[in-house]
Amino acid sequence: MDSLRRSLILGVFGAASALGLAQLQVSGPVQAGAEATLQAPGSGGTTLYLFGPGEASKRAVQRGTIALSGDELKVAGRYTAIVDGSSTSFFVSAAPLENISFISHPSRVPSAASGAVLGSAFLFDRFQNLVLTPAPVTFRLAVDDTPG
């Protein structure tokens, strides 16, 4: 009886492992607004559920290569795709830098100091996602009617 139970347990874990090998896979790194593909094993029709910071959708698809449009992936962040109970999570990174926002802060610079401004620059892509990769920013501030 003990060997039958052991065989049954090993069979269940073996089947679970074999099913685990047939996981969903997303094609490479994904950038906001760009198309991506999802590989779903098998053939025939099924349903895709896609959840992310800017998306929650359900649609009928064919197993195999499933196209994810750039419109579905505009917002940077973590997305989860579910097909037939198998799921995969992937990250969408910001698109290339397109806009810069400058915010001036109340300064802690002594009032006697001249030419000092305290501020921060925030970099955004064309979809208003915060760009997290470092980029050089140069500021040139001037007051009206003064040289420089």
N, C-alpha and C positions, 0 to 999 in steps of 0.2 A: 504494500500500500504506500509505503514511504517513497519508493522509486517511482510509482505512478504519479504521486503528487509533485515530486521533483521534476519529472518529465513535463508535466502539465505547466508548471511554473516556468521552466526554461522555454517551452514552446510559446507561451504568452509573451515573455520578454523578447524572444527571438523575433516574433511577428511584429511587436512594437518597434523593435530596432529597425527591421526591414522597412516598415512604414515610415519611420523617421528619416530614412535615407532619401525618400522621395519628397523632399521639402521644396517650398517655393523659393525662388532666387530672383533677386533684382539685379539688372545689368549694371555693373560698376557704380562709381560715384554718381549721384544725381544732383543736378544744379536746378535752382528755382526757375520755372518757366521752360525747362528743357524736357523733351520727351524721354521716356524710359521704357524698358520692357521688363516684364515679369514672366519667369519660366514656371509654368504649372505642369507637372507631369501628367501623362495620360492623354486621352482624346475624348472628344464629345463635349457637349454643352454643360455649363455649370454657372454658378453665380460668384461674382467678385464683390467683396465688401472692401472699401478703401476708407480708412479713417486717418485724419491728420489735423494739424492746426488750422488749416483753411479748407478742409474737405471732409465730407461724410457722404459716401455714395454707395449705391448698390446697382449692379448692372449685370446683364447676361453676357457671358463670354464663352469662347471655345478654349478648352485646355490646350496647352502648348505654349506658344509665345503670345502673351497678352500685352497690348500696347497701352501705356499710360500717357495721356496727353500732357503737354506743357500747361494747359489750363487747369488740370487737376493738381498740378504740383507747383503752384505759384508761391506758396508761403513756405519759408524755410522752417525746418523742424523735423520731428520724428513722425513717421507715417507707419501704419500697420495695414497690411493687405491680408485678407482671409479668403481662401478658396477651399471648399470641401472640408472645412474644419482644420486645415493646415494654415498656419499663419507665419508671416515674416515681418519684421520691423526694419525700417531703413531710414536714413537721415537725408534730408534735402538741404543742401547748403545754399547760401545766398548767391545770386548771380553777380557778375562783375560790378564794381563800384560805378555808380552813376550820379549820386547826389551827396552833397556834404551839408550838414546843418551845424552851425556854430552857436553855442550858448555861452553868454557871458555870465559869470557868477559874481556875487558880491565878493569883493576882493579883501584879502587879509594883508595886502601889501601896504606898508606904512604910507600915510598920506604925503609924506615929503618925497617919496620916490617918484621919479618922472618916467613916463614911457612904459608903465607896467599895467598889464591887463591879465586877468585870470579868466580862462575860458576852456571849453571842451569842444571837440569836434566829433560828430557822429556821422559815420559813413553808411549810406544806404544804396541798395540796388534799385533797379527800375520798378520793382514790386514793393518797395518800402520795407524790405527785410534789412535788418542791421547786418552790415558786412563785418565779419569778425577777423578777417585776415588783416594784418598790419599794413598800413599804407602811409607814405610820407605826406604830411600836410604842412603847407607854408602859409602863414598869415601875414598880410600887410595891412595894417590899420592906419588910418589917417583922419585927422580932423579937418573939416572944411576950411579953406583959406589959409592953410599952413603948408609949407614945403615938405615934401617927402612922400 
